[in-house]
Amino acid sequence: MNTTIFYFSATGNSLHFAKQLANRINTQDLVSISEVFEQDAIQCSSERIGVIFPVFAWGPPRIVIEFINKLQVRGNPYVFAIATCVGIPAKTLITIEQALENKSIKLSAGFVIKAPCSSLAKKNALDHIVIGLDRKRRKLKTGEERLEEIASVVNKQIAHKPESSSWLANRLGTFFHAYGVDFFKTASQDFKVSEKCTGCGTCVRVCPRANITLSYGNPHFYDNCEFCHACIQWCPEFAITHPNFDTALKQYTNPKVRVNELIINA
Ligand SMILES: Cc1cc2nc3c(=O)[nH]c(=O)nc-3n(C[C@H](O)[C@H](O)[C@H](O)COP(=O)(O)O)c2cc1C
């Protein structure tokens, strides 16, 4: 059986899990969403299709929805989605289910897994309210804890209702997702680059949206940011910050993933 796994990953958590799962469901067909989402149409004739990505502001990243809008499948594939997050997925997978449904593609199974936090943003009052409302948060398991179970469901092609947070967290989180996405788009205009920047261009190469160029050796940011943190977290000098960041937080990238695996703009 042909299986394709599409992934979007900024700091490596989703890619790490995609690779782990690929071994267990017997496929080597891993495709970076960042590399294909700008094509006019993304055709996939596999019988099993997986989509693995992080949760951003209680919903799916903009780039993942754009990818789904261009996806063209053959027949009725078994489609599964996995959202990696730090604890509050809200209705991310239900949003994915709806986006697929708009393309007449059925989401057969949807899983949420817990992973380390890729965001350096300070938590605001709204974050604390949603976290407080989500009773399911503490029960969330990591990819490693769920790998066998998810692989078994996918291998047997069993239906699995898309997982989500508790309903109040779902309602509030989903309501604010749209504002989050809007804010993310231009957030890079407020990025600050310190004198530690060596002009190495790593930020340019890992940006999934080609939203960064080097100008006289300094990163220049445009208005199409995913706020995915790839440029910030992979910077060898930790030279990029944002006024909303918690300065006590350290840089994070998944220890099993190397920066070369996430290079898009080579
Ligand atoms: C801008 C941003 C927003 C995030 N929002 C959420 C969120 O709403 N809920 C959550 O549980 N995790 C959230 N996270 C954490 C990521 O979903 C999580 O760390 C994910 O595993 C990162 O995946 P990646 O390493 O593949 O990029 C957010 C991370 C970022 C950068």
The ligand as an ORCA input file, in Angstrom:
! r2SCAN-3c Opt
* xyz 0 1
  C       3.269     30.803     17.427
  C       3.022     29.525     18.175
  C       1.773     29.281     18.695
  C       1.529     28.099     19.400
  N       0.262     27.870     19.865
  C       0.004     26.728     20.530
  C      -1.323     26.458     21.010
  O      -2.277     27.198     20.793
  N      -1.524     25.320     21.706
  C      -0.500     24.456     21.995
  O      -0.741     23.476     22.685
  N       0.745     24.648     21.522
  C       1.032     25.762     20.799
  N       2.294     25.986     20.306
  C       3.334     24.974     20.516
  C       3.588     24.104     19.261
  O       2.370     23.677     18.699
  C       4.427     22.849     19.604
  O       5.573     23.186     20.298
  C       4.727     22.057     18.332
  O       5.126     20.758     18.701
  C       5.834     22.665     17.472
  O       6.025     21.833     16.349
  P       7.247     21.917     15.340
  O       8.504     21.694     16.177
  O       7.031     20.802     14.397
  O       7.240     23.261     14.722
  C       2.564     27.152     19.598
  C       3.836     27.404     19.057
  C       4.064     28.585     18.347
  C       5.419     28.848     17.762
*
